Amino acid sequence: MGKLPNLPVARVLWDAQPNLEVAATCWILAGGAHHTVYTQALTTEFIEDFAEMAGIELVVIDRNTTIRSFKDQLNANEAYFHMFKNNL
């Protein structure tokens, strides 16, 4: 099969931040595709505001994410849920 250079295909849909290893590891730790959102139409701040208003957990993987801090955040979120689940 020859090259097809003129086909309209996506070249970059997701630019993994801070890098592919950290982004993929954190994504898997958070449950992978189970509750994943991707959009270019909304800002992170908009999604954060919505999650807070809706009372749902939000974890953000961005250029400042480290695997250690992400694990800590997931653990803190889990502890919070277990402490307050009867009040939800």
NORSULJO-V822939 format. One record per backbone hydrogen bond with DSSP energy under -0.5 kcal/mol. CO is the residue of the C=O (numbers start at 1). NH is the residue of the N-H. Records with the same first field share a line. If there is no record, write none. Layout:
CO->NH + NH
This chain:
4->7
7->9
14->16
19->23
20->24
21->25
22->26
23->27
24->28
25->29
26->30
27->32
28->31
31->34
32->35
33->36
43->47
44->48
45->49
46->50
47->51
48->52
49->53
50->54
51->55 + 56
60->62
62->65
66->70
67->71
68->72
69->73
70->74
71->75
72->76
73->77
74->78
75->79
76->80
77->81
78->82
79->83
80->84
81->85
84->87
85->88
